[in-house]
Amino acid sequence: MQVHTSGNIEVFASRTTVLHDESGRIHHVHMTTILKGGHVPGEAEMEQMARRIAKSRGLPVERLSALHFEAHELAPHKRYAVEPRSKRLIEAPARSP
């Protein structure tokens, strides 16, 4: 996924944290955009933010695991899951109509 800005703002990095269940189904996606010169959160901080937001939306965060990766690994209009054994992001099959 690309992040677009206007003016003089320069993006340093874009990172993603997903919260998934043991089957690999993703329940929450949290994207963090870091501007040049800005605070660079570690994975623990990004996970804490993702869990706080997911919990506020009623998700059972205590049963979800986190996976962190660069935002550009997500392509628009595709579905993803986490492969349970390798803990890698994979493209999920399309839903049946």
Summary of the structure (lengths in Angstrom):
residues: 97
radius of gyration: 14.4
end to end distance: 25.7
largest distance: 46.0
contacts: 232
relative contact order: 0.24
helix: 21%
strand: 35%
